[in-house]
């Protein structure tokens, strides 16, 4: 197997990395693009690419002709040449897709992924990080969801091959990630425990880098690891043991976009059907500070004054999502971004915390926007199917045999797999909706075109200020300048 040896991917394990004041949120799918992360990094702050579903994102960009040649440029630097070539042969279309023709689907996540699936995951994550880091020495991170366990080992390995500086992870308890990063840095056989509904035995998802690459690669630099948490108890749990201890925490409150932690205690909804959060749902910042690890605050920290408040609490800084999601370098399609800015400027945009939308069962922020799945009749008209499957949950069909189900799939299929009818009510297809947000929506054989599903945070102070300062739109660098002003 041919291996490139001209990459200097290995730097000292204990290399010091400066701590950023601002972390740009890792908003998926591909809203936190490599272009956005690169722009933020070049200001001296931490740019973060979204790691969710990068296999599909890169495969579809290749099928669209790889406009600008960026992915091919990145893959010229991939250390295992045959692997990169195989991915290009499978997905690259020099003239792009025929208009109206569906995208090829990539292999779904599973307990026993094929070599093709693993190679695409590794190559895609490498490409996104490599492009974000190209020709500058700023910090780049990548954000993953702990909930999507079956994608994690291969995705993280690909990012580490591109010398990613930070791995950021939330939506679960990422206790095994520090050990995983150290194993992957040495190209060791590794595995993660896999949660399987109804399991009567233990399951895990593994990766053998030596088998996939053919060996011969130098050790990699382990990235810093930041755990996204919503409770101080989780911070204390992770920090108590060296094997589970992250390098820092991002404390995310319920005002953040995307998935939110459910309220503690019984779920109570307001008159608009949104979960009611109370004091118990806010992490005790003082208790987190006493742990002694650096931390950042997230969820409604979108102004210079709020940054100052975060500093006064002992935080290194803040993580900011929405302001960057609306910037020129964001991965949102131009139509979606302009519609959001128009609605925000007119003070018409409503962002709801929907307790039912996400197949995960976690509350999910949904921006009410015409022409998207936030509109009930549009969501009801969508043919129900699950062809991407990132949020599928593994369940035990019988001891040692695992199946997969999603509350967003056809109801009869879900019930046949042991699902409960109540779990299907109000569900939206996040996978396809988020893919459409960034211009990579699927066209079905019957002509149906997938619609967007947009998520944003609910804090409007920062966006109102930026609209006043930059009525024609803004760049990522202008967001950083505003926050540090």
C-alpha positions in Angstrom: 0.0 0.0 0.0 1.4 3.4 -1.0 1.8 5.9 1.9 2.9 9.5 1.6 5.8 10.3 3.9 6.1 14.1 3.3 3.4 15.0 5.9 4.7 16.4 9.1 1.6 15.4 11.1 3.4 14.5 14.3 4.3 17.2 16.8 5.3 16.8 20.5 2.5 15.3 22.6 2.9 18.0 25.3 2.9 21.0 22.9 1.2 24.0 24.5 -1.8 25.4 22.8 -3.2 28.8 23.7 -6.7 28.9 25.0 -9.1 30.9 22.8 -11.4 33.5 24.2 -14.0 32.7 21.6 -15.0 29.3 20.3 -17.1 29.3 17.2 -19.9 26.7 17.6 -19.7 23.5 15.7 -23.1 23.8 14.0 -24.2 20.8 11.8 -24.8 19.7 9.3 -21.9 21.7 7.6 -23.2 25.1 8.7 -19.9 25.3 10.5 -18.1 24.9 7.2 -14.3 24.7 6.7 -14.6 28.2 5.2 -16.2 29.5 8.5 -13.8 27.7 10.8 -10.8 28.9 8.8 -12.0 32.5 8.9 -12.5 32.4 12.7 -9.1 30.7 13.2 -7.3 33.4 11.3 -8.5 36.0 13.8 -6.7 34.1 16.6 -9.8 32.4 18.0 -10.9 28.7 17.7 -12.7 27.9 14.4 -14.7 24.6 14.6 -16.0 22.5 11.7 -19.1 20.4 12.2 -18.2 16.7 12.2 -21.8 15.3 11.9 -22.5 13.5 8.6 -19.3 14.6 6.9 -19.3 11.4 4.9 -22.5 12.4 3.2 -21.5 16.0 2.9 -18.2 15.3 1.1 -19.7 12.5 -1.0 -22.4 14.9 -2.3 -20.0 17.7 -2.9 -17.9 15.3 -5.0 -21.0 14.3 -6.9 -21.7 18.0 -7.6 -18.4 18.2 -9.3 -16.3 19.4 -6.4 -16.7 23.1 -7.3 -13.4 24.9 -6.8 -11.5 21.7 -6.5 -11.2 22.0 -2.8 -11.8 18.4 -1.8 -9.5 17.0 -4.4 -6.8 19.5 -3.3 -7.2 18.2 0.3 -7.1 14.6 -0.8 -3.8 15.1 -2.6 -2.4 15.5 0.9 -4.1 12.4 2.4 -1.4 10.1 3.7 -2.8 6.9 2.3 -3.0 7.5 -1.4 -5.1 4.4 -2.5 -7.8 5.1 0.1 -8.3 8.7 -1.2 -8.3 7.4 -4.8 -11.0 4.8 -4.0 -13.3 7.5 -2.5 -12.8 9.7 -5.5 -13.6 6.9 -7.9 -16.8 6.1 -6.1 -18.2 9.6 -5.8 -16.5 12.2 -7.9 -18.4 13.3 -11.0 -16.3 15.8 -13.1 -19.3 17.4 -14.7 -21.6 17.1 -11.6 -24.9 15.4 -11.3 -27.6 15.4 -14.0 -30.2 17.9 -12.9 -32.9 16.2 -10.9 -31.0 13.0 -10.5 -30.8 11.7 -6.9 -27.5 11.7 -5.0 -25.9 8.3 -4.4 -26.5 7.3 -0.8 -23.5 6.5 1.4 -23.4 3.4 3.6 -25.5 3.8 6.7 -23.9 3.7 10.2 -23.9 0.3 11.7 -22.3 -2.0 14.3 -20.1 -3.7 11.5 -19.3 -0.9 9.0 -17.9 -1.9 5.6 -14.4 -0.9 4.5 -16.0 1.5 2.1 -18.0 3.2 4.9 -14.9 3.6 7.1 -12.7 4.9 4.3 -15.3 7.6 3.3 -15.7 8.7 6.9 -11.9 8.9 7.5 -11.2 10.7 4.2 -14.2 13.1 4.6 -13.2 14.2 8.1 -9.6 14.6 7.0 -10.6 16.8 4.1 -12.8 19.2 6.1 -10.1 19.7 8.8 -7.3 20.0 6.3 -9.1 22.7 4.3 -9.8 24.6 7.5 -6.1 24.5 8.5 -4.7 25.2 5.0 -1.9 27.8 4.9 -2.2 29.3 8.4 -1.2 28.3 11.9 -4.5 29.1 13.8 -6.4 26.6 15.9 -9.0 24.3 14.3 -11.4 22.1 16.2 -14.1 19.6 15.1 -17.5 19.0 16.9 -19.2 15.6 17.2 -22.3 14.3 18.8 -21.7 11.6 21.4 -25.2 10.4 20.5 -23.9 9.3 17.1 -21.6 6.7 18.6 -21.2 4.5 15.6 -19.5 7.3 13.5 -17.1 8.4 16.2 -13.9 6.3 15.9 -13.4 6.6 12.1 -14.5 10.3 12.0 -12.1 11.3 14.8 -9.3 9.3 13.2 -9.7 11.2 10.0 -9.7 14.5 11.7 -6.6 13.6 13.7 -4.8 12.6 10.4 -5.3 16.2 9.4 -3.8 17.4 12.8 -7.0 18.8 14.3 -6.2 20.9 17.4 -9.4 20.3 19.4 -12.2 17.8 19.5 -15.4 19.1 21.0 -18.3 16.7 21.9 -21.7 16.9 23.6 -25.2 15.3 23.5 -24.2 12.6 25.9 -21.5 11.5 28.3 -18.2 11.4 26.4 -16.3 9.5 29.1 -14.4 7.2 26.7 -13.1 10.0 24.4 -9.9 10.9 26.1 -8.7 7.3 26.0 -9.9 7.0 22.4 -7.8 10.0 21.3 -4.7 8.5 22.8 -5.2 5.2 21.2 -5.9 6.7 17.7 -2.8 8.9 18.1 -0.7 5.7 18.1 -2.9 4.0 15.4 -4.0 1.4 17.9 -6.9 -0.9 17.7 -9.7 0.9 19.7 -13.4 0.6 20.5 -16.2 2.5 22.2 -19.0 0.9 24.2 -22.2 1.1 22.2 -25.6 1.7 23.8 -28.1 -0.8 22.4 -31.7 -0.6 23.4 -32.8 -3.8 25.2 -29.3 -5.2 25.2 -28.7 -8.5 27.1 -25.0 -8.4 26.4 -22.3 -5.8 25.8 -21.7 -4.2 22.4 -19.0 -2.0 21.1 -17.9 -0.2 17.9 -14.3 -0.5 16.9 -11.6 0.6 14.5 -8.3 -0.9 13.5 -6.2 1.9 11.9 -3.4 -0.5 11.0 -5.6 -2.6 8.9 -7.2 0.3 7.1 -4.0 2.3 6.4 -1.6 -0.6 6.0 0.6 0.8 8.8 3.7 2.8 8.5 2.3 6.2 9.7 4.1 8.2 12.3 2.3 8.8 15.7 -0.2 11.6 15.6 -0.6 14.6 18.0 -3.5 14.0 20.4 -5.9 16.9 20.2 -7.3 18.8 23.2 -10.7 17.5 24.2 -13.5 19.8 25.4 -16.7 18.2 26.7 -20.0 20.1 26.2 -22.1 19.7 29.4 -25.2 21.3 30.9 -24.8 20.2 34.5 -22.0 20.6 37.0 -22.5 17.0 38.2 -21.4 15.7 34.8 -18.3 18.0 34.9 -17.3 16.5 38.3 -18.0 12.9 37.1 -15.7 13.3 34.0 -13.0 15.1 35.9 -12.6 12.7 38.8 -10.6 10.1 36.8 -7.7 10.7 34.5 -9.1 8.2 31.9 -12.3 10.3 31.5 -11.0 13.8 32.3 -11.3 16.3 29.4 -9.0 19.3 28.9 -11.9 21.6 29.6 -15.7 22.1 29.5 -18.2 24.1 27.4 -21.2 24.8 29.7 -24.2 25.0 27.4 -27.5 26.4 28.6 -31.0 25.8 27.2 -30.9 29.0 25.0 -28.4 27.3 22.6 -29.5 26.2 19.2 -29.7 22.6 18.0 -30.3 19.9 20.6 -30.8 20.9 24.3 -30.6 18.8 27.4 -34.2 18.0 28.6 -35.4 19.9 31.7 -34.7 18.1 34.9 -37.6 16.4 36.6 -41.0 15.9 34.9 -41.4 17.5 31.5 -43.8 20.5 31.7 -44.8 22.4 28.6 -45.9 26.1 28.4 -48.9 27.2 26.4 -46.9 27.1 23.2 -45.9 23.5 23.8 -42.3 24.3 24.7 -40.5 22.7 27.6 -40.2 24.9 30.7 -36.7 25.2 32.1 -36.0 26.4 35.6 -33.1 27.1 38.0 -32.3 23.4 38.3 -31.4 23.4 34.6 -28.6 25.8 35.0 -25.1 24.5 35.8 -23.6 25.8 39.0 -20.7 27.7 37.5 -18.9 28.1 40.8 -18.8 24.3 41.2 -17.4 23.9 37.7 -14.8 26.5 38.4 -13.6 24.7 41.5 -12.8 21.6 39.4 -9.8 23.6 38.1 -10.2 22.9 34.4 -10.7 25.7 31.9 -14.3 26.3 30.8 -16.3 28.4 28.4 -20.0 29.5 28.6 -22.5 28.9 25.8 -26.1 29.6 25.0 -27.0 33.3 25.0 -23.5 34.7 25.2 -23.5 36.9 22.1 -22.5 40.4 23.2 -19.3 42.0 24.5 -21.1 42.5 27.8 -22.0 38.9 28.1 -18.4 38.0 27.3 -17.3 40.2 30.2 -19.9 38.5 32.5 -18.4 35.1 31.5 -14.9 36.3 32.3 -16.1 37.5 35.7 -17.4 34.0 36.5 -14.0 32.5 35.9 -14.6 31.3 32.3 -11.9 31.5 29.7 -14.4 32.9 27.3 -17.6 31.9 25.4 -18.8 29.7 22.6 -20.9 31.5 20.1 -23.1 29.9 17.4 -25.9 32.0 15.8 -23.8 35.0 15.0 -21.4 32.9 13.1 -24.2 30.8 11.5 -25.5 34.0 9.9 -22.1 35.2 8.7 -21.0 35.2 5.0 -18.7 32.2 5.5 -21.3 30.0 7.0 -22.4 26.8 5.2 -26.1 27.9 5.0 -27.2 28.2 1.5 -27.5 31.9 0.5 -31.3 31.6 0.2 -31.6 30.2 3.8 -29.2 32.8 5.2 -30.8 35.7 3.5 -34.3 34.6 4.6 -33.1 34.3 8.2 -31.5 37.8 8.1 -34.6 39.3 6.6 -36.9 37.8 9.2 -34.5 38.8 12.0 -34.2 42.4 10.7 -38.0 42.6 10.7 -38.2 41.0 14.2 -40.5 38.3 12.8 -38.3 35.2 13.3 -39.6 32.8 16.0 -37.3 30.1 17.3 -39.2 27.3 19.2 -37.8 24.7 21.5 -39.6 21.7 20.0 -39.9 18.7 22.4 -40.9 16.3 19.6 -39.0 17.3 16.4 -35.8 15.3 17.0 -35.8 11.5 16.7 -33.4 11.5 19.6 -36.1 12.6 22.0 -34.0 15.7 23.0 -35.6 19.1 22.7 -34.5 20.8 19.5 -34.6 24.5 18.5 -36.5 25.0 15.3 -36.6 28.3 13.5 -40.1 29.0 12.0 -39.5 29.8 8.4 -41.7 29.5 5.4 -40.7 26.8 2.9 -39.2 24.6 5.6 -40.2 21.6 7.7 -41.1 24.0 10.5 -44.4 24.5 8.7 -46.8 21.7 9.7 -48.3 21.2 6.3 -44.9 20.9 4.7 -43.7 18.4 7.3 -47.0 16.4 6.9 -46.6 16.3 3.1 -43.0 14.9 3.3 -43.0 11.1 2.4 -41.8 9.5 5.6 -38.5 7.6 5.2 -35.1 7.3 6.8 -32.5 7.0 4.1 -29.5 8.7 5.9 -30.0 7.2 9.3 -27.5 9.1 11.4 -30.0 9.3 14.3 -31.0 5.6 14.1 -30.8 3.8 17.4 -29.4 0.3 17.6 -31.7 -2.2 19.4 -31.3 -5.9 20.2 -33.4 -8.1 18.0 -32.1 -11.2 19.8 -28.9 -11.8 21.8 -26.0 -10.9 19.7 -28.1 -9.6 16.8 -28.7 -5.8 16.4 -31.3 -3.9 14.3 -31.7 -0.2 13.8 -34.8 2.0 14.1 -35.7 5.7 14.0 -39.0 7.3 15.1 -38.8 9.3 11.9 -39.0 6.3 9.6 -42.3 4.9 8.2 -44.5 4.2 11.2 -45.2 0.6 10.3 -41.5 -0.2 10.0 -40.8 1.4 13.4 -43.6 -0.5 15.1 -42.5 -3.8 13.5 -39.0 -3.2 15.1 -40.6 -2.9 18.6 -41.0 0.9 18.6 -43.9 2.7 20.3 -46.4 4.7 18.4 -46.2 7.7 20.7 -42.5 8.0 19.9 -43.4 8.8 16.3 -45.7 11.8 16.9 -44.4 15.1 15.7 -41.0 13.8 14.5 -39.1 15.6 11.8 -36.3 14.3 9.6 -33.4 16.2 11.0 -30.8 14.4 8.8 -32.4 15.4 5.5 -33.6 18.8 6.6 -30.2 19.8 7.9 -28.5 18.5 4.8 -30.8 20.7 2.7 -29.9 23.8 4.7 -26.5 23.8 3.1 -27.6 23.1 -0.4 -27.1 19.4 -0.4 -30.7 18.3 -0.2 -31.8 15.0 -1.8 -34.1 14.9 -4.9 -36.2 11.7 -4.8 -36.8 9.5 -7.8 -40.5 10.6 -7.6 -39.4 14.2 -7.9 -39.9 15.1 -4.2 -37.3 17.7 -3.1 -36.2 17.6 0.5 -36.9 20.9 2.4 -34.7 22.7 4.9 -35.1 22.5 8.7 -33.3 25.4 10.3 -32.0 25.7 13.9 -30.7 28.8 15.7 -30.3 29.9 19.3 -33.0 32.1 20.9 -30.8 34.9 22.1 -31.5 38.0 19.9 -29.3 40.6 21.5 -26.2 39.8 19.5 -28.0 39.5 16.2 -29.9 42.8 16.8 -26.6 44.5 17.4 -24.9 43.0 14.4 -27.9 43.9 12.1 -27.6 47.5 13.3 -23.8 47.5 12.8 -23.9 45.6 9.5 -27.3 45.9 7.9 -26.0 44.3 4.6 -24.6 41.2 6.4 -21.3 40.5 8.1 -18.2 38.3 8.1 -16.9 35.9 10.7 -14.0 38.4 11.4 -16.6 41.1 12.1 -18.3 38.9 14.6 -15.0 38.3 16.5 -14.3 42.1 16.3 -17.7 42.9 17.7 -17.5 40.4 20.6 -14.0 41.6 21.6 -14.9 45.3 21.2 
